[in-house]
Amino acid sequence: PPARPSGPVHPTRMTRTLLLGLALLALPRALPAQSVTGIRNLTFGTVIPGVPTTVLQNDAVRSGQFRIAGVFVRNVTIGFTLPTVMNGPLGATMPITFLNNSAGFTTVFQGNTPFNPNTPYNETVWFNATITLGGRVNPTPTQRSGTYTANIVMTVIFL
């Protein structure tokens, strides 16, 4: 076999090896399928004209609920497109608002954390997360009776 030179390893050769090793560790890995699903609509039930009605984000029956699934420890930004009115019969509208604590974030490792749905919210999802949403309607004293609806859109950006 050929003789190997004795002495220290050349620093340039060592640096190249370390950089290559770091580059291999930094390559992106395949991620599992991720999903965001609407589970339950936000509902106010029977609203009395002239009487504001609030649904808390942790209401187990009336709050809206979304589910983020298939995530293994991932940072996300959650944003909402929220209506300012709900549309009802014959062109009637009813104001709806969302307060600073109208949304909530829960994972298996973190209890419910309220947040403001009016601004983007950054958090870490551990496997799965549940997002809840409450709100407040303010019917006028002469509010027309009937069913009122509006669309709420939640956007999740995986970072």
C-alpha positions in Angstrom: 0.0 0.0 0.0 1.1 3.6 -0.6 2.6 5.4 2.3 0.4 8.1 3.9 2.0 11.4 4.9 2.2 11.8 8.6 1.3 15.1 10.3 -1.8 17.2 10.7 -4.6 17.2 8.3 -4.5 20.2 5.9 -7.0 22.8 7.3 -8.6 23.5 3.9 -9.4 19.8 3.4 -11.0 19.7 6.9 -13.1 22.8 6.3 -14.5 21.4 3.1 -15.5 18.2 4.8 -17.3 20.1 7.6 -19.1 22.3 5.1 -20.3 19.4 3.1 -21.6 17.7 6.3 -23.5 20.8 7.3 -25.0 21.2 3.8 -26.3 17.6 3.9 -28.0 18.2 7.3 -29.7 21.3 6.0 -31.4 19.7 3.0 -35.2 19.8 3.3 -36.9 16.6 4.3 -40.2 15.3 3.0 -43.0 16.5 5.1 -46.2 14.6 5.9 -49.5 15.7 4.3 -50.9 18.7 6.2 -54.6 19.6 6.3 -56.7 22.5 7.6 -60.4 21.7 8.0 -63.4 23.5 9.2 -65.1 21.4 11.9 -67.9 23.6 13.2 -69.6 26.9 12.2 -69.7 29.8 14.6 -73.4 30.1 15.5 -75.3 32.7 17.7 -78.6 30.8 18.0 -81.7 32.9 18.6 -80.8 36.6 18.8 -83.2 39.1 20.3 -83.5 42.5 18.5 -81.6 45.2 20.4 -79.7 42.8 22.6 -76.0 42.1 21.7 -75.0 38.4 21.8 -71.5 37.1 22.4 -70.1 33.7 21.8 -66.8 33.0 23.6 -64.1 31.3 21.6 -64.0 28.4 24.1 -67.8 27.8 23.9 -68.0 24.0 23.3 -71.2 24.2 21.2 -71.5 27.6 19.5 -67.9 28.7 18.7 -66.4 28.0 15.3 -63.8 25.4 15.1 -60.9 24.6 12.7 -58.4 21.7 12.8 -54.8 21.7 11.6 -53.6 18.1 11.2 -50.7 16.1 10.0 -48.0 18.4 11.3 -44.9 17.4 13.2 -43.6 20.4 15.1 -44.1 23.3 12.6 -44.3 27.0 13.0 -47.4 28.5 11.4 -49.0 31.9 10.9 -52.8 31.9 11.3 -54.8 34.7 9.7 -58.5 35.4 9.3 -60.6 37.3 6.8 -63.5 38.4 9.0 -66.8 40.0 8.0 -68.1 43.2 9.6 -71.7 42.3 8.9 -73.9 39.2 8.5 -76.4 39.2 5.6 -80.0 38.3 6.3 -83.5 38.2 4.7 -84.5 40.9 2.1 -81.1 42.6 2.2 -81.0 43.1 6.0 -77.6 43.1 7.7 -76.4 42.7 11.3 -73.1 44.0 12.6 -70.6 41.4 13.8 -67.3 42.1 15.6 -64.3 40.0 16.8 -62.5 41.2 20.0 -58.9 40.8 21.0 -59.5 37.4 22.6 -62.2 36.0 20.2 -59.9 33.2 18.9 -58.1 30.4 20.7 -55.3 28.0 19.9 -55.0 24.6 21.5 -52.6 21.6 21.0 -52.0 18.4 23.0 -49.1 20.1 24.7 -50.7 23.6 25.2 -54.0 24.5 26.7 -56.3 27.0 25.1 -54.4 30.3 24.4 -56.7 33.2 23.4 -55.5 35.5 20.6 -56.7 38.3 18.5 -58.2 37.1 15.2 -57.9 40.6 13.7 -54.1 40.3 13.3 -51.9 37.4 12.2 -51.0 35.0 14.9 -47.7 33.0 15.0 -47.5 29.7 16.9 -46.0 26.3 16.8 -48.2 23.3 15.9 -47.2 20.1 17.7 -48.8 17.2 15.6 -52.3 18.8 15.5 -54.0 22.0 16.6 -57.5 23.2 17.2 -58.4 26.8 16.4 -61.6 28.2 17.9 -63.4 31.4 17.1 -66.1 33.4 18.9 -67.7 36.8 18.1 -70.3 39.3 18.9 -73.4 40.4 17.0 -75.1 43.7 17.7 -78.7 43.6 16.4 -80.6 46.9 16.1 -83.9 47.2 18.1 -85.7 46.9 14.7 -83.6 44.0 13.4 -85.5 41.9 10.8 -86.0 38.3 12.0 -84.6 35.5 10.0 -81.3 33.7 9.3 -78.1 35.7 8.9 -74.9 34.4 7.5 -71.3 35.5 6.6 -68.2 33.8 5.4 -65.1 33.5 7.6 -61.8 32.4 6.0 -58.9 31.1 8.0 -55.5 31.1 6.2 -52.6 29.0 7.6 -49.1 29.6 6.4 -46.6 26.8 7.2 -43.2 28.3 7.9 
